[in-house]
Amino acid sequence: MKFGLFYVLECYDGKYEKAYNEMLEQIQYAEELGFESVWLAEHHFTAYGSMPSPQVAAAAIAQVTKTMDIGMAVCNLNFDNPVRIAEDFAMVDNLSNGRLKFGAGRGYQPVEFKGLGLEMKDTREVFWESVDIIKGLWYNDTFSYDGKHYQLENVSLTPKPVQERIPFYLAAISPATFDIAVEKGMTEFMCTPTLMDMNELKKYISETRSRMIKQGINPSIHMNLQMNIADTQEQAIKNVEKEMARYFDTVLNQVPGARGEKAAESYERFAEVAQEMSGPVDVKSLNEAGIALLEDPDTAIEKLEDIEKYGITSMSNWFRMGDMEHRKVMKTMKNFARDVMPYFKPTGKKTITQ
């Protein structure tokens, strides 16, 4: 299993320049520590995330790193024209010398759709047309398309991606999306324990993987997980109690149905989770449910080995959550790289200079 970083880049104080610079410093340090990827999330209009154009962040990251893959987790395909998305990320693939990993989702926060002047109906239809178009433009010299929402005639990208085939991950966090991944013949998908706890998520991953293998597909599965590593579980929980409470208070106020309105069709599960998690955030319970990994190194290794058994091929470690202080992010990155990551390297345990 390979390890990377993940960012929504919450920014509650509005000091975006500082947040971006700290992120770039963390990513450069992560590459030195041996992390193999970084994954970025697109969000709009709230402190929950400050990367409305993750392709811009990806282009910047490409210039300050040499080896790390640069992943999207995710690009929201309902928010822009798919031709522009294909163009932008073809540029990123060129600027990074072929290090792009593309993850796609359909978005879920009502405030984002409203701010962009969009409705939350037909998002699945638009999403899958966008998937077809982006892949068609990347993998063909010219591409035409006649869909319900988009029509193209003999379009050719300039530039073309460097990679012959850019890895294309489907964000799957609900049971319905896992089923769709199989139906659509996807070969890569990404998941995170949010709408399901870890045990339920592992069940769906296992079932989905088995169904894909029966179709002749050995899927690449990426997981994203909030994480903190310390000398003891108690210290790891203490390290992030404030930040995780802040994060969940923020995100649960943004999901469909959170403000009393009726959730749009196909988003009902988000509203159910918001209701289930109403009230004070219990970080210890979230850790016990596997929604986060807040542990000492030995226990973290044990839990990650169990996750790996389900076919997880890569993981993005969500160290910077709830607008966590820069120094704390750097410390837990170092702890993980020194005490956990070497056990998942074929060369065995390594020592990182203090």
For each residue, the residues with C-beta under 8 A, 3 or more apart:
1: 304 307 308 312 313 314 315 344
2: 36 37 313 314 315 344
3: 35 36 37 314 315 316 317 336 341 344
4: 30 35 36 37 38 39 68 69 71 314 315 316 317
5: 26 27 30 35 37 38 39 316 317 318 319 320 333
6: 38 39 40 41 73 224 316 317 318
7: 23 38 39 40 41 51 320
8: 41 43 48 49 50 51
9: 19 20 23 41 49 50 51 320
10: 47 48 49 50 246 247 250 321 322 323
11: 14 15 16 19 47 50 323
12: 47 246 323
13: 323
14: 11
15: 11 18 19
16: 11 19 20 50
17: 20 21
18: 15 21 22
19: 9 11 15 16 22 23 50 323
20: 9 16 17 23 24 50 57 60
21: 17 18 24 25
22: 18 19 25 26 326 329
23: 7 9 19 20 26 27 57 320
24: 20 21 27 28 60 61 64
25: 21 22 28 29 326
26: 5 22 23 29 30 319 320 326 329 330 333
27: 5 23 24 30 31 38 61 64 65 68
28: 24 25 31 32 64 65
29: 25 26 32 33 330 333
30: 4 5 26 27 33 35 38 68 333 337
31: 27 28 34 35 65 66 67 68
32: 28 29
33: 29 30 333 334 337 341 352
34: 31 337 341 345 350
35: 3 4 5 30 31 38 68 317 333 337 341
36: 2 3 4 67 68 69 314
37: 2 3 4 5 68 69 70 71 101 314 316
38: 4 5 6 7 27 30 35 61 65 68 69 70 71 316
39: 4 5 6 7 71 72 73 101 103 222 224 316
40: 6 7 51 54 57 58 70 71 72 73
41: 6 7 8 9 49 51 54 72 73 74
42: 49 51 52 53 54 72 74 75 76 79
43: 8 46 48 49 50 51 52 109 112
44: 49 52 79 109 111 112 115 116
45: 111 112 115
46: 43 49 109 111 250 254
47: 10 11 12 50 250 323
48: 8 10 43 109 250 251 254
49: 8 9 10 41 42 43 44 46
50: 8 9 10 11 16 19 20 43 47
51: 7 8 9 40 41 42 43 54 56 57
52: 42 43 44
53: 42 56 57
54: 40 41 42 51 57 58 72 75
55: 58 59 75 88 89 91 92
56: 51 53 59 60
57: 20 23 40 51 53 54 60 61
58: 40 54 55 61 62 70 72 89 92 96 100
59: 55 56 62 63 91 92 95
60: 20 24 56 57 63 64
61: 24 27 38 57 58 64 65 68 70 96
62: 58 59 65 70 92 95 96 97 99
63: 59 60 95
64: 24 27 28 60 61
65: 27 28 31 38 61 62 68 70
66: 31
67: 31 36 99
68: 4 27 30 31 35 36 37 38 61 65 99
69: 4 36 37 38 99 100 101
70: 37 38 40 58 61 62 65 92 96 99 100 101
71: 4 37 38 39 40 100 101 102 103 169 222 316
72: 39 40 41 42 54 58 75 89 100 101 102 103 104 169
73: 6 39 40 41 103 169 171 190 222 224 316
74: 41 42 103 104 105 169 171 190
75: 42 54 55 72 85 89 102 103 104 105
76: 42 79 80 104 105 106 107 112
77: 80 82 85 104 105 106 126 127 130 131 134
78: 106 107 113 118 123 126 127 130
79: 42 44 76 107 112 116 118
80: 76 77 84 85
81: 84 85
82: 77 85 86 129 130 133 134 137 150
83: 86 87 133 137 152 155
84: 80 81 87 88
85: 75 77 80 81 82 88 89 130 134
86: 82 83 89 90 133 134 137 138 157
87: 83 84 90 91 157 158
88: 55 84 85 91 92
89: 55 58 72 75 85 86 92 93 100 102 134 161 166
90: 86 87 93 94 137 138 157 159 160 161
91: 55 59 87 88 94 95 159
92: 55 58 59 62 70 88 89 95 96 100
93: 89 90 96 98 99 100 161 162 163 166
94: 90 91 97 159 161 162
95: 59 62 63 91 92
96: 58 61 62 70 92 93 99 100
97: 62 94 162
98: 93 161 162 163
99: 62 67 68 69 70 93 96
100: 58 69 70 71 72 89 92 93 96 161 163 166 167
101: 37 39 69 70 71 72 166 167 169
102: 71 72 75 89 134 166 167 168 169
103: 39 71 72 73 74 75 168 169 170 171 190 222
104: 72 74 75 76 77 127 130 131 134 168 169 170 171
105: 74 75 76 77 108 127 170 171
106: 76 77 78 123 124 126 127
107: 76 78 79 112 113 123
108: 105 255 256 267 270
109: 43 44 46 48 112 113 254 255 256
110: 113 114 120 254 256 261 264
111: 44 45 46 114 115 254
112: 43 44 45 76 79 107 109 115 116
113: 78 107 109 110 116 118 119 120
114: 110 111 117 118
115: 44 45 111 112
116: 44 79 112 113
117: 114
118: 78 79 113 114
119: 113 122
120: 110 113 123 256 264 267
121: 264 265
122: 119 125 126 149
123: 78 106 107 120 126 127 264 266
124: 106 127 128 180 266
125: 122 128 129 148 149
126: 77 78 106 122 123 129 130 149
127: 77 78 104 105 106 123 124 130 131
128: 124 125 131 132 184
129: 82 125 126 132 133 145 147 148 149 150
130: 77 78 82 85 104 126 127 133 134 150
131: 77 104 127 128 134 135 168 184
132: 128 129 135 136 145 147
133: 82 83 86 129 130 136 137 143 145 147 150 152
134: 77 82 85 86 89 102 104 130 131 137 138 168
135: 131 132 138 139 168
136: 132 133 139 140 143 145
137: 82 83 86 90 133 134 140 143 155 157
138: 86 90 134 135 157 160 161 165 166
139: 135 136 165
140: 136 137 143
141: 156
142: 154 155 156
143: 133 136 137 140 152 154 155 156
144: 152 153 154 155
145: 129 132 133 136 150 151 152
146: 151
147: 129 132 133 150 151
148: 125 129
149: 122 125 126 129
150: 82 129 130 133 145 147
151: 145 146 147
152: 83 133 143 144 145 155
153: 144
154: 142 143 144
155: 83 137 142 143 144 152
156: 141 142 143
157: 86 87 90 137 138 160
158: 87
159: 90 91 94
160: 90 138 157
161: 89 90 93 94 98 100 138 166
162: 93 94 97 98
163: 93 98 100 166
164:
165: 138 139
166: 89 93 100 101 102 138 161 163
167: 100 101 102 188 220
168: 102 103 104 131 134 135 186 187 188
169: 71 72 73 74 101 102 103 104 188 189 190 220 222
170: 103 104 105 177 180 181 184 186 188 189 190
171: 73 74 103 104 105 177 189 190 191
172: 177 178 180 181 189 190 191 204 208
173: 177 191 192 194 195 196
174: 177 178 195 196 269
175: 178 179 196 204
176: 179 180 266 269
177: 170 171 172 173 174 180 181
178: 172 174 175 181 182 189 204 205 207 208
179: 175 176 182 183 208
180: 124 170 172 176 177 183 184
181: 170 172 177 178 184 186 189 208 212
182: 178 179 185 186 208 211 212 215
183: 179 180
184: 128 131 170 180 181
185: 182 215 217
186: 168 170 181 182 189 219
187: 168 212 217 219 220
188: 167 168 169 170 219 220 221 222
189: 169 170 171 172 178 181 186 208 219 221 222
190: 73 74 103 169 170 171 172 221 222 223 224
191: 171 172 173 201 204 205 221 222 223 224
192: 173 201 223 224 225
193: 196 197 198 201 225 289 290 291
194: 173 273 291
195: 173 174 269 270 273
196: 173 174 175 193 200 201 204
197: 193 200 201 289 290 291
198: 193 201 202 289 290 291 307
199: 202 203 289 290
200: 196 197 203 204
201: 191 192 193 196 197 198 204 205 290
202: 198 199 205 206 307 310
203: 199 200 206 207
204: 172 175 178 191 196 200 201 207 208
205: 178 191 201 202 208 209 221 310 311 312
206: 202 203 209 210 310 311
207: 178 203 204 210 211
208: 172 178 179 181 182 189 204 205 211 212 219
209: 205 206 212 213 219 221 310 311
210: 206 207 213 214
211: 182 207 208 214 215
212: 181 182 187 208 209 215 217 218 219
213: 209 210 216 217 218 219
214: 210 211
215: 182 185 211 212
216: 213
217: 185 187 212 213
218: 212 213
219: 186 187 188 189 208 209 212 213 311
220: 167 169 187 188 313 314
221: 188 189 190 191 205 209 310 311 312 313 314
222: 39 71 73 103 169 188 189 190 191 312 313 314 315 316
223: 190 191 192 307 312 314 315 316
224: 6 39 73 190 191 192 315 316 318
225: 192 193 292 293 315 316 317 318
226: 240 244 247 291 292 293 318 321
227: 292 293 294 300 317 318 319 332 336
228: 236 237 239 240 292 293 294 319 332
229: 236 295 296 297 300 332 335 336 339 340
230: 233 235 236 239 294 296 332 335
231: 235 296
232: 235 236 296
233: 230 236 237 287 294 295 296 299
234: 237 238
235: 230 231 232 238 239
236: 228 229 230 232 233 239 240 294 295 296
237: 228 233 234 240 241 283 284 287 294
238: 234 235 241
239: 228 230 235 236 294 328 332
240: 226 228 236 237 243 244 283 292 294 321 322 324
241: 237 238 244 245 283
242: 245 246 322
243: 240 246 247 321 322 323 324
244: 226 240 241 247 248 281 283 286 292 321 322
245: 241 242 248 249 280 281 283 322
246: 10 12 242 243 249 250 322 323
247: 10 226 243 244 250 251 321 322
248: 244 245 251 252 277 281 286
249: 245 246 252 253 281
250: 10 46 47 48 246 247 253 254 322
251: 48 247 248 254 255
252: 248 249 255 258 274 277 278
253: 249 250 258 259
254: 46 48 109 110 111 250 251 258
255: 108 109 251 252 258 270 271 273 274
256: 108 109 110 120 261 263 264 267 268 270 271 274
257: 260 261 262 263 267 268 270 271 274 275
258: 252 253 254 255 271 274
259: 253
260: 257
261: 110 256 257
262: 257
263: 256 257 267 268 270 271
264: 110 120 121 123 256 267
265: 121 268
266: 123 124 176
267: 108 120 256 257 263 264 270 271
268: 256 257 263 265 271 272
269: 174 176 195 272 273
270: 108 195 255 256 257 263 267 273 274
271: 255 256 257 258 263 267 268 274 275
272: 268 269 275 276
273: 194 195 255 269 270 276 277
274: 252 255 256 257 258 270 271 277 278
275: 257 271 272 278
276: 272 273
277: 248 252 273 274 281
278: 252 274 275
279:
280: 245
281: 244 245 248 249 277 286
282: 285 286
283: 237 240 241 244 245 286 287 292 294
284: 237 287 288
285: 282 288 289
286: 244 248 281 282 283 289 291 292
287: 233 237 283 284 290 291 292 293 294 295
288: 284 285
289: 193 197 198 199 285 286
290: 193 197 198 199 201 287 293 303
291: 193 194 197 198 226 286 287
292: 225 226 227 228 240 244 283 286 287
293: 225 226 227 228 287 290 300 303 304
294: 227 228 230 233 236 237 239 240 283 287
295: 229 233 236 287 299 300 303
296: 229 230 231 232 233 236 299 300
297: 229 300 301 335 339 340
298: 301 302
299: 233 295 296 302 303
300: 227 229 293 295 296 297 303 304 336 339 340
301: 297 298 304 305 340 343
302: 298 299 305 306
303: 290 293 295 299 300 306 307
304: 1 293 300 301 307 308 315 340 344
305: 301 302 308 309 343
306: 302 303 309 310
307: 1 198 202 223 303 304 310 312 315
308: 1 304 305 312 344
309: 305 306
310: 202 205 206 209 221 306 307
311: 205 206 209 219 221
312: 1 205 221 222 223 307 308 315
313: 1 2 220 221 222
314: 1 2 3 4 36 37 220 221 222 223
315: 1 2 3 4 222 223 224 225 304 307 312
316: 3 4 5 6 37 38 39 71 73 222 223 224 225
317: 3 4 5 6 35 225 227 333 336
318: 5 6 224 225 226 227 321
319: 5 26 227 228 324 329 332 333 336
320: 5 7 9 23 26 323 324 329
321: 10 226 240 243 244 247 318 324
322: 10 240 242 243 244 245 246 247 250
323: 10 11 12 13 19 47 243 246 320
324: 240 243 319 320 321 328 329
325: 328 329
326: 22 25 26 329 330
327: 330 331
328: 239 324 325 331 332
329: 22 26 319 320 324 325 326 332 333
330: 26 29 326 327 333 334
331: 327 328 334 335
332: 227 228 229 230 239 319 328 329 335 336
333: 5 26 29 30 33 35 317 319 329 330 336 337
334: 33 330 331 337 338 352
335: 229 230 297 331 332 338 339 340
336: 3 227 229 300 317 319 332 333 339 340 341
337: 30 33 34 35 333 334 340 341 352
338: 334 335 341 342 351 352
339: 229 297 300 335 336 342
340: 229 297 300 301 304 335 336 337 343 344
341: 3 33 34 35 336 337 338 344 345
342: 338 339 345 348 349 350
343: 301 305 340 349
344: 1 2 3 304 308 340 341
345: 34 341 342 348 350
346:
347: 350
348: 342 345
349: 342 343
350: 34 342 345 347
351: 338
352: 33 334 337 338
353:
354:
